[in-house]
Amino acid sequence: MVFYAYVKHSNDDWSARYLITFASRAVADEWWRAVSTTTVVKFSESIRRINAQFYTHNTGRAHIVDTLTTNGVATQFSNKMFFTLLDDRGGRHLSVIPSPDFADHISGNSFFIRSKVTPYDYWYCPLSSDCNASDEIYVSRTERTRFRISLSGRGTAGTVMIGSDEIVITLTNLNLSVNVIASSGQAIVSNAPTKSKFKFSDLLSRFTVGPTLMKDNQKLDMKALIYSDDEEAEWELA
């Protein structure tokens, strides 16, 4: 689904205003990673991301539209996004972009993780009465657990995460990490990793919902959460 963002000049409130149309939200985040880390410093030092749908640029140093045509910046995105020049402040027309309900993918923040197809299905890690986490993570429609998602390197808090990034998923209230039992694919929390590395794209697409749990011949409101090498489900952060 296409994703939109506004751009304004950082030094005035009337000129060089744009609407950016991205092929998807993932493309927007990947384009920003390329721009913010380019060695062409006039771009990386002057274009700023205020939030997922608002950027600023200083045309005296670097024009944001030139990110798609300047070698070493973001030319690889030229067929995945485009810029539309908006009226200056004196104009009477402004394209109002949709504001979808989404969480910004910022490293170090905490999130609920829910199904994109059935957004009432959440990842859930039960806690015992003495606040020790159980081993297994489930999918539930009545309970949910908040997880902290961070890039695996140090000093990465505040970075926008993209699909190729290696991440660590932890509980927010206990020093336990999300891992996978290699033999079964069951998602668990543990101190010692059983699957040492996840990519951010793994979190969003490589976990699937297993069978419903039973107790005393009664169905529980919990299903197994299974890691699969095939992309079988879609998850989102909330």
PEWOTA-V811721 format. One record per backbone hydrogen bond with DSSP energy under -1.0 kcal/mol. NH is the residue of the N-H (numbers start at 0). CO is the residue of the C=O. Records with the same first field share a line. If there is no record, write none. Layout:
NH->CO ; CO
This chain:
2->21
4->19
5->52
6->17
7->54
9->56
17->6
18->83
19->4
20->81
21->2
22->79
27->23
28->24
29->25
30->26
31->27
32->28
33->29
34->30
35->31
36->32
40->38
42->39
43->39
44->40
46->42
47->55
49->53
50->53
53->50
54->5
55->47
56->7
60->57
61->57
65->62
66->63
67->64
68->65
69->65
72->69
73->66
76->73
77->74
79->76
81->20
83->18
85->16
90->87
105->103
106->158
107->148
108->105
110->146
113->235
114->120
115->233
120->117
121->139
122->112
123->137
127->131
130->127
133->125
136->186
137->123
138->222
139->121
144->122
146->110
147->169
148->108
149->167
151->165
157->106
158->155
160->104
164->161
166->197
167->149
169->147
170->175
171->145
175->173
176->189
177->168
178->187
180->185
184->180
186->224
187->178
188->134
189->176
199->164
200->162
202->198
203->199
204->200
205->201
207->225
209->223
212->221
214->217
217->214
219->212
221->219
222->138
223->210
224->136
225->207
226->184
227->205
231->229
232->204
234->203
235->113
237->111
